[in-house]
C-alpha cells in the first residue's frame, strides 16, 4: 500500500507542478491531496491504472455539482464560486471529503 501511495503522491506532485499549472484551484487541490495519505487513499479504491489525480479531482467536482451546499463550492467557478485558493482550503477540502466519502469512493 505504501508503494501505491508513493506513486499516487508522485502523480499529484506532477499534476500540481505541470498538468494543473493553468488552474489555481486544481493546482492547490492537488498539492493538498498529494501531501495527505488519507486523502490519497481514496484512489486505492480505483483500479491501479485509474489512480490518477484527474479521477479524484473529477469526482470532487461532480460532488460539488450534485451535492448539498458546502463551503468548498465557494472555490469552484462552475457553481458561482469566486474564492481563490487560500489557507482555509485544506481544512475545507478535508471536511468536504469526510462528508462525501461514500459517494467519492463509489465514483
Secondary structure, 3 states (H helix, E strand, C coil): CHHHHHHHHHHHHHHHHHHCCCCHHHHHHHHHHHCCHHHHHHHHHCCHHHCCHHHHHHHHHHHHHHCCCCHHHHHCHHHCCCCCCCCCHHHHHHHHHHHHHHHHHHC
